[in-house]
Amino acid sequence: MFAILALLAWLYLAFAHGRFWQKGPILSPAYPKRCPPVAIIIPARDEADSIAASITSLLTQDYPGPFRVVLVDDNSTDATAAIARALPGNARLTIITGAKRPAGWAGKLWAVSQGVAATADELVLLTDADITHDSRHLSTLVAKLERAQLDMVSEMVQLRCEDWAERALIPAFVYFFAMLYPFAWVNNPNRATSGAAGGTVLIRRAALNRIGGIAAIKGDLIDDCALATKVKPGGRIWLGHSSLARSIRSYPHPRDVWKMIARSAYVQLKLSPWLLAASTLGMFIVFIAPVIATVHHHWIGPLAWLIMAATFVPTLRRFGLSLIWAPLLPAIALFYMAATLGSAWDYHRGRGVVWKNRAYSETRI
């Protein structure tokens, strides 16, 4: 029974689920004909290891129009702000010391809102403090926004994949993200599916004002997708993979990836035990049942497993990894299932969601 359901699920996922597993859209370097002013907002909390590289890459953008970089220090406990202030003088850089976070606000979004309030530029680029940008990145984003008359452009940046834990687990993060938010559906104005990747979000200030500003999503820990959900009903959004932005955050041990997953996994399920149970059952049928059927010599098992592995191949190629990882996707999915259950366990025993040394007992998506 489970084997048949698994095969049917994989036939649907492979051929009718928005081509989620294929290479996906990637922006080629381009320059806009119109170059409106851009405010680049970087919320940063305890990012001393990466802040210099991130800001330097943004200050050296070759964008033909006016732009500025606003770093909002979100009450860091390390030298994040000091390192930023020590960078060579640049009139484009502004550093804001974040105010105390009000009740009901997620820390990152409160920092972002302060950066947005301190600027009035036509376009706003939201990016993270652990990302470095090719000098052509801002121009390419604006070119896409202007050419397609979009309200928001977002990209999944290239994730670090060097340590063994990263090679084993990080590609699946991108794969599962695309499964949840098929890029083709996100980019289709006739579909309700919305999604974004927080590492790179370029949005028109008019669109931001239309939805009520950052305050409209102030308590959302999955802020990127929450923003896309607000923007898409009244405008057009686009989501793709980036070849011009790279995350330099490392996940050298499986426990680091576990923490990254657990931070938002249960929030993604709306903190619902029922959705958790349904998700766990679904993951079991889709990823584990083919293995069990194969062990029991049921012909459906290898077929479903083969389709599963084939859909993982384009993601592995994007990361430059051996295709030997493809048949190991069930084991990787088991790790993600366990981390999701761990996320729920932490929440229900009173730990809530913890990120950047902050605990959030009330969250939403």
N, C-alpha and C positions, 0 to 999 in steps of 0.2 A: 504493500500500500504506500508506504513512505517513498519507496524507490520510484514508483510511478509518478507520485506528486513531485519528486525531485526532478525527474526528466521533463515533466510538463513545465515546471518552473524555469528550468534552464532553456527550454525552447522559447518560452516567452521572453526571458531576459536577453537572450542572444539575438532574437529577431524582431522583438516588438517593444522594447523598453528604451526607446530613444537613442539607440546605438551608443549607450553609455560607455561601453568598453572599448570603442574605437579610439583612434588617435586624438580626436577632438580638435576644436578650433584653436589655432595659435596665431597671434598677431605678428606679422612681419614688420620690421622697422619702417616707419613712415613719418612724414612731417605734415602738419596741418596747414591748410590754406589760411584759415583764420586762427589766430593765437590769442585767445582771451586770457586774462590774468588768472593764475592758479595759486591757491594756498595749500601747501603740503603740511598736513597735521600729523605729528608723531607723538602718540602717548607713550610714555616710557616709565616703567617702574623696575628698578633693580636690573638695568641693562648695561652695566659698566663694561662687560666683555664685548659688546657689539655696537654700542652707540656711536663710537667714532667712525667706524667703517660705514655705518648706515647713513649718518648725516653727511659725511664727505661725498658719498656716491650721489646724494640728492643735490648737494650744492654744486656739483659739476655737471648737471644736466645741460644738454645742448638745446633745450627748448628755445625757440626764437622769440617767444613772448615773455612778458613779465611773470615771475614766480618768486615765492618766498617759502622758507621752511620754518615751521613753528614747532618747537619741541616743548611739550608739556610734561614737566617732571612730576610724576604722580606719587609724590611723597616717598621717593626712593630711600632705601636704607643703606645704599652703597654710594659709589662715587659717580653715578650716572651724570648728574648735573655738572659736577666739577669737570669731568672729562669733556663734556660738550662745551663748556665755557672756555676751556683751554685750547680749543681748536683755533687755527689761524683765523684772524678777524674776517668776517664776511657780512656785508650789510644785509644779505638775504636771510640771515639766521636770527630768529627771535627765540629766547628761552623764557618760558613761563613757569613759575613755581606754583604747582597746583594747590588749590584751596582744599580744605577738608571735605571729604566726600559726604554729601547729604544722605539721609536715610532714603532707601528705595532706589538708589543709583548703583549700577555696577561701576567698579573703579575705573576701568578703561573708558567707559562711555562718559563718565564725568570729566575725565581728562580731555577726551575728544571734544566735548561740548564747550569746554573753556577755550580750546584752540579755535574752534569754529566761531565762537563769539568774539574773539580778538581779531578777526579778519572780516573782510567784506568782498573778497574776490569772487569772480563769476563762477569759477570751478574750484572744487575742493578735492584734494587727493588724500585719502586716509591710508596710511601704511604703518607697518610695525617697526619697532626699533631693532629687530634682529634680521632685517632684510637689506641686501645691497642691490643697487639698481644700475644697470647699464646706462651710459650717458644718453642713449636714445630713448629710454623708456617713457619718460613723460611726454615727449613729442609723439610717440607711437600711440599712447593712450588717448591723448587729445585728438589725434587724427581719426581714430576709430569713433570716438564720441561725436565729433563734428560731421564726419562723412556719413555716418548712418543715422544721424539725428537722434541719438540715444539720450536717456536721462542718466544712465549709470553704466559704467564699464568696470568689470571686476575680473581678476585673474588669479588662478591658482599658481603661486610662485613655485619655482623649482625648490624642492625640499632636499636637505642634506642627506646623502645616502652613502656614507663611507664606512662607518663602523659596522660590525657584523649584525648588531641589533637593528640598525637602520636598514641594512640591506634586506633583512628578514621581514621587517614589519612596516616600514614607512611606505613602500609602494602600494601596499594594500590600503593604507589610509586614503590615498588618492583614488584608488579603485572603488572603495566603498562610498566615498564622497560622491563620485560620479554616479554610482548606483542610486544613491538617495536623491540626487539632483541632476538628472541627465541634462547635459549642457544643451543639447538640441531642444529640449522642452523648455528650459529656462529662457533660451533665446527666441522662442516662438511666441509672439505676442498673443496668439490665439489659445495658448495653453496657460493654465493657472499656476503651473509649477514655477517657483521662484527660488533663487539661491545666489549666493555670492561667496567669495573667498576673501576674508578680512585682510590678508596681507597687501592687497592692492585693490582699492575701491576709488574710482574717479567718479564724482557725482556733481551734477549741476546744483548750484546753490538754490536756484529756483525750485528744483525738485525737492531739495531738503526742506525748504521753507513750506512747500505745499503739504508735506506730511506732518508738519509741526516740529521740525528740527530733530536733533538728537534726543530730545526729551521724549519723543514718541516711542523710543525703544530703550528708555533709560535703565530698565531693570533686566534687560535681556543679556544673558551670558553668551548665547550664540548670536552675537550682535550683527554679524555680516548677513546671515540669512534673514534675520528679523528686519534689517534695513531693506533688503531686496523685496520682502513680502509687502512692505509699506509702499515702496516706490512703484512696483510693477503695475498695480491696478490703474494708475493714472498716467503711466508712461512706458517707455521701452527700456529694457535692461539687456546686458550681454555678459556672458561668462565664458571664459576660455582658459587655456593653459598659457603660462608665460615662458618665453625664452630669454627675457631681458631682466628678470628679477629673481633673486636667489635668497633663500633663507640660510642664515649661517648658524642657526641654533642647532646644537647637537643633542642626540639621544643615544649616548654610547652604551646604555644598558637597557634590557627589556623593561626594568622597573620605570625608567624614564618615559618610555612609550606608554606604559600602563597608566602613569599619572596623566599624561596628555589625553589619553582616551577617557579616563575616568572623570576628568574635569567636566566634560559636557555630555557624556553618553546618556546618563539618566535624565538630564535636562532635555535632551533631544526627544526623549520619550515622555515628556511632559510630567515627569515625576510620578508616573502612573504604574502601579504594580501590574495592572491588566495589560497595558501596552508592553511592559517588560516581559511578561509571560508570552504574549503573542510574538514579540520580536525574537525571543529565545527559541520558541518552537519553529518559527520561520527560518531562522539561521540553521537550526538543526536539520530541518528538511532539505534546505537548499545546499548546505555545505557538508554536512556529516552523513546524511542518509546515503549518498552515493558511495561513500567509502564502506559503510556497513554492508550495503548490497553487494559491493565488489567482493568483500571478504566472504560473503555467503554464496558466491558464485552465481549471482543473479545477473543476467546479461545487461539489464538496464543500468546497473551501477557503473560499469566502465564507460558506457556511452554518456551518461550524465556527467561523470567526472571528466571525460575528455572535453566536452563542451565547456565545462567550467574552466578547465586549465587553458583552453584556447582563448577564452575571453580575457584572461589575465596577461596573455602574451604582449599585447600592445603597451600595457603599463610597464611591464618589465623592460621592454625595449626603450621606452622613454627614459628609464633610469640607467640604461646601459648595463643591465644585469643578465646573467645567464638564464636561459629558459628552463633550467633545471628547477627553478623556484616555482614554476607554473603548477605542477601536480601537488605541490605542498600547500596550496591555498586552503584546503580544509583545516590543516593544523594552524595556519595563521588566523583563519576565521575563528577557531576555537579560542585562541588567545584574546581576540577582540570580544568574543562572547563573555569570557571570564572577566575581562576588565569592565564590561558593561554591568555585569552582575555585581562586581565589586563596587562600582559607582553607586548602585542602588543600595547596597549594604551600608556603605558609608553614610548615605543620606538618612536612611531609616534608623541608624543607631545614633543620630544626632550630630554627626560631623558636618552635614550639609555639603556644600561644594567649596573646596579650598583651592585657591590659585593666587600665586604671588603673595603668599603669606596672609591672605585674606580669606575669611570664611563667609559664605553667603548661605544663610538659612532659608531665605525665600528667593526663589529664582523662577524664571519663566523663559520661554523661547518665543 
